[in-house]
């Protein structure tokens, strides 16, 4: 999992969301989610990144200038991702 798109796809699936569900939560189209996950484009706007975090029920913290997000999945796992 090296790219932002790969991380978004992984954690979307880990959170048990479809592209359509994540798109709805982020106020974008499922095609936008597909482009993000395939690294064709990225959610550069802060509002979209906040929506992704909220969709993943994320709690964020700052570390060395990088955003680290703790994601709580439906099965109770807690994992961290850097956005």
Secondary structure, 3 states (H helix, E strand, C coil): CCCHHHHHHHHHHHCCCCHHHHHHHHCCCHHHHHHHHCCCCCCCCHHHHHHHHHHCCCEEEEECCEEEEEEECCCCCEEEEEC
